[in-house]
Amino acid sequence: MRLAGSTIRGVALTAALAAIFCGNLLPAEAQSGRKPPEKARKERPDGERPKPGDPPETQAPAGPPPKPLTKEELADAVTLSTNVVNVETVVYEKKSGGILQGMKQGNFEIYEDGVKQEITNFAPSQGPMTIVVLLEYSRRIENGWITKEEVVEPLYVLGSRFVKPDDNVAIVAFDTRPFVVQDFTGDVKLLNRSVEFLLRNNPAFSESNIYDALNFVLQGGKSDGIDLRNGETSRGAEYAGLKVVEGRSAVILVSLGYDTFSKLNYDQIRQVIGATGVPIYTIGVGNLFYKSNEHRLGAEQRLSWQQAFLALRTFSRISGGRYFPVTFSSELPSTIESITNLMRNQYSLGYTPSNQRRAGKTRKIEVKIDIDGDGIYGEKEEEKNYVIQHRETYIEPNDNPRK
C-alpha cells in the first residue's frame, strides 16, 4: 500500500507536549515548568463526578467563539476531485456475522440514484491496511463514567494480535483538539509505547470535540504530535488526512459520542464523512456506563445518551463502517478483531458515474450481490440473509462552489 500525499512528519515526545496534552503529569514530566495553554475553564471541584446529560463544563473557549465554516468553504472542502467513485464493500451473514469471501466482480452490481453503473475497477480483499485509531481522551471518560484503563488498555491487542508489518496504523487522541500520539507505523513496539504513554498520563480537559477530530483525520490539517522514539516534539505539523490514502483505509473511533463545541456542526461532519468515502468503525464505550446505570438516569439524561449513540451509529452507517456498542470492557479485544477482519475482507469497487452533473449534490449508492452467478442480483432469499456494508452516499464535484 502506498500513502499518497504528505502524512504527519516525524514528531516526538518531550515534556513540553506532555504538559500540553496531559493534565496530571508524572513528576519527571512536570519539571519542565510548561503548562497547558491558558484558557478560561470552569472545572468541577476535585472529586466531584459529572452526571450523564450535564451541560459541558465550558460552554466556549476564552475570546471570540470559533467562526463556523461557510457553506461555500464546506463545499470546497468536501467535494470530490476525481471522476471515479470508489466503494469499499464487505458482505457478511446477518445472523452469524460470517464474512463472504472469494467473490468476483461479476458477483456485484452498483446503482447510483437507482441507475445501474458499470464497474470499471475491482480489487479483491488483499494488501495491507491503513487505520487511524481516533481515541477520545477526555476527563469525561476519567471522571467516574468509565475508567481510562478500560478504554486504552485494549489497544494493546491491536498491535500484538492484528497489526502486520506492512500495515499502517496511527493513534490520534483528542479532547479539545486532536493530538498525534503515533504516526503511521506497522511497528508493534511503537504502537504499544503510545498506549503506555496514554496510560501513564491523564486527560486534561472535559471537552471532546469529536466532529473536529474526525474532520482532522479525514481531511487533514495541522496538529501537535509526538514521536516516542527520539524525544522531540513538533507543533503544527501538517497532516494530509485519509482522503489521500490509496488502498484500504478506515477510522476506528473510540468515543462516548458527545461533542462539546466543535467548529463543524453535526450536519457538516456528516457531509465530510459522506464525501470522503473512508469507513468509520465506531466503538461506543459509553455503553460501559449506560447499561449499568440507565435505571438511575432521568428522561433527559437518557435522551442525551441515546443521541450520542445515534451519532456514532450514523457515522458508521453513512461511511460504510459498522457500529459496535460495547457493554463490557472484556468485549473490546473481540470488537477490534471483528473490525480488522472486516477490513481485510473488503472488496474495492469503482465506477465512473453515468450522470455527469457537477453541482455539488449528494448521490445515493446501492450495491447488490449475486452469490450463485445466475445473473439475478439481490432478489433471492439467500442473498437477503447477507449484509452488504458500503458507503451510502457521496458528493459529486462542484464546478461553481461559490455560486
Backbone hydrogen bonds, N-H to C=O, Kabsch-Sander energy under -0.5 kcal/mol:
donor,donor_aa,acceptor,acceptor_aa,energy
4,A,2,R,-0.7
4,A,244,V,-0.6
12,A,226,I,-0.5
13,L,227,D,-2.1
18,A,14,T,-2.1
19,A,15,A,-2.1
20,I,16,A,-1.4
21,F,17,L,-3.2
22,C,18,A,-2.4
23,G,202,N,-1.8
25,L,23,G,-0.7
29,E,26,L,-0.6
30,A,26,L,-2.1
31,Q,27,P,-0.9
32,S,29,E,-1.2
33,G,30,A,-1.5
41,R,39,K,-0.7
43,E,41,R,-0.9
48,E,45,P,-2.1
54,D,51,K,-2.4
74,L,70,T,-2.6
75,A,71,K,-2.3
76,D,72,E,-2.1
77,A,73,E,-1.7
78,V,74,L,-1.9
79,T,75,A,-1.5
80,L,395,I,-1.1
85,V,351,Y,-3.0
86,N,84,V,-0.6
87,V,349,L,-3.7
89,T,347,Y,-2.7
90,V,389,Q,-2.0
92,Y,387,V,-2.0
93,E,98,G,-2.6
94,K,385,N,-2.8
97,G,93,E,-1.2
100,L,91,V,-3.2
101,Q,99,I,-0.6
107,N,104,K,-1.7
108,F,105,Q,-1.9
109,E,368,K,-2.1
110,I,117,Q,-0.6
111,Y,366,E,-3.0
112,E,115,V,-2.9
113,D,111,Y,-0.5
113,D,364,K,-2.6
115,V,112,E,-2.2
117,Q,110,I,-3.0
119,I,117,Q,-0.6
120,T,118,E,-0.7
120,T,350,G,-2.1
121,N,350,G,-1.9
123,A,348,S,-1.9
126,Q,124,P,-0.7
130,T,248,R,-1.5
131,I,168,N,-2.9
132,V,250,A,-2.0
133,V,131,I,-0.5
133,V,170,A,-3.2
134,L,132,V,-0.8
134,L,252,I,-2.5
135,L,133,V,-0.8
135,L,172,V,-2.7
136,E,254,V,-2.7
137,Y,174,F,-2.8
139,R,205,F,-3.1
141,I,138,S,-1.2
142,E,138,S,-1.0
143,N,139,R,-2.4
144,G,142,E,-1.4
145,W,140,R,-0.5
146,I,141,I,-1.1
151,V,147,T,-1.1
152,V,148,K,-2.8
153,E,149,E,-1.7
155,L,152,V,-2.2
156,Y,153,E,-2.1
157,V,154,P,-1.2
158,L,154,P,-0.5
158,L,155,L,-0.7
159,G,155,L,-1.1
160,S,156,Y,-2.4
161,R,157,V,-2.0
162,F,157,V,-0.7
162,F,158,L,-1.2
163,V,158,L,-1.3
167,D,164,K,-2.2
168,N,129,M,-3.1
169,V,185,T,-2.4
170,A,131,I,-2.5
171,I,182,Q,-1.9
172,V,133,V,-2.9
172,V,170,A,-0.5
173,A,179,F,-2.2
174,F,135,L,-2.1
175,D,177,R,-1.3
179,F,173,A,-3.1
180,V,224,D,-2.0
181,V,171,I,-1.8
181,V,179,F,-1.0
182,Q,171,I,-2.0
185,T,169,V,-1.3
188,V,186,G,-0.7
191,L,187,D,-1.9
192,N,188,V,-2.5
193,R,189,K,-2.0
194,S,190,L,-1.8
195,V,191,L,-1.6
196,E,192,N,-2.4
197,F,193,R,-2.3
198,L,194,S,-1.9
199,L,195,V,-2.1
200,R,196,E,-2.3
201,N,197,F,-1.2
204,A,21,F,-0.5
209,N,175,D,-3.1
210,I,208,S,-1.5
213,A,209,N,-1.9
214,L,210,I,-2.8
215,N,211,Y,-2.3
216,F,212,D,-2.1
217,V,213,A,-2.0
218,L,214,L,-1.9
219,Q,215,N,-3.1
220,G,215,N,-0.7
220,G,216,F,-1.7
221,G,239,Y,-2.2
223,S,237,A,-1.9
225,G,234,S,-2.0
226,I,180,V,-1.9
227,D,232,E,-0.9
230,N,227,D,-0.8
231,G,227,D,-1.0
232,E,227,D,-0.5
234,S,225,G,-1.2
237,A,223,S,-1.7
239,Y,221,G,-2.8
240,A,6,S,-0.8
242,L,217,V,-2.6
243,K,218,L,-2.0
244,V,241,G,-1.4
245,V,242,L,-1.8
246,E,2,R,-1.2
250,A,130,T,-1.8
251,V,279,P,-2.4
252,I,132,V,-2.6
253,L,251,V,-0.7
253,L,281,Y,-2.2
254,V,134,L,-2.7
254,V,252,I,-0.6
255,S,253,L,-0.6
255,S,283,I,-1.8
260,T,208,S,-1.4
269,I,265,N,-2.3
270,R,266,Y,-1.8
271,Q,267,D,-1.6
272,V,268,Q,-2.2
273,I,269,I,-2.6
274,G,270,R,-2.5
275,A,271,Q,-2.0
276,T,272,V,-2.1
277,G,273,I,-1.5
281,Y,251,V,-3.4
281,Y,279,P,-0.6
282,T,280,I,-0.7
282,T,322,R,-1.4
283,I,253,L,-3.4
284,G,282,T,-0.6
284,G,324,F,-2.0
285,V,255,S,-1.2
285,V,283,I,-1.4
286,G,255,S,-0.7
287,N,284,G,-1.2
288,L,285,V,-1.7
289,F,286,G,-1.4
290,Y,286,G,-2.8
291,K,287,N,-1.6
293,N,289,F,-0.9
293,N,290,Y,-0.7
294,E,290,Y,-1.6
296,R,293,N,-1.8
297,L,293,N,-0.6
297,L,294,E,-1.4
302,R,298,G,-2.5
303,L,299,A,-2.1
304,S,300,E,-2.0
305,W,301,Q,-2.0
306,Q,302,R,-2.4
307,Q,303,L,-2.4
308,A,304,S,-1.8
309,F,305,W,-2.5
310,L,306,Q,-2.3
311,A,307,Q,-2.0
312,L,308,A,-1.8
313,R,309,F,-2.4
314,T,310,L,-2.6
315,F,311,A,-2.3
316,S,312,L,-1.7
317,R,313,R,-2.4
318,I,314,T,-2.5
319,S,315,F,-1.0
320,G,316,S,-1.2
320,G,317,R,-0.5
321,G,316,S,-2.4
324,F,282,T,-3.1
326,V,284,G,-1.5
326,V,324,F,-0.6
327,T,325,P,-0.6
331,E,328,F,-2.2
332,L,329,S,-1.5
335,T,331,E,-2.1
336,I,332,L,-2.6
337,E,333,P,-2.1
338,S,334,S,-2.2
339,I,335,T,-2.1
340,T,336,I,-2.3
341,N,337,E,-2.3
342,L,338,S,-2.2
343,M,339,I,-2.3
344,R,340,T,-2.2
345,N,341,N,-0.5
345,N,342,L,-0.9
346,Q,343,M,-1.2
347,Y,89,T,-3.2
348,S,123,A,-2.7
349,L,87,V,-2.2
349,L,347,Y,-0.7
350,G,121,N,-2.4
351,Y,85,V,-1.7
352,T,118,E,-0.6
356,Q,354,S,-0.7
360,G,397,P,-2.0
363,R,394,Y,-2.9
365,I,392,E,-3.7
366,E,111,Y,-2.5
368,K,109,E,-2.7
370,D,107,N,-2.1
377,Y,375,G,-0.6
378,G,369,I,-2.6
378,G,376,I,-0.5
384,K,380,K,-1.4
385,N,381,E,-0.5
385,N,382,E,-1.0
386,Y,383,E,-1.3
387,V,92,Y,-3.7
389,Q,90,V,-3.2
389,Q,387,V,-0.8
390,H,388,I,-0.6
392,E,318,I,-1.3
393,T,318,I,-0.7
394,Y,363,R,-1.6
396,E,361,K,-2.6
396,E,394,Y,-0.6
399,D,358,R,-1.7
403,K,400,N,-1.6
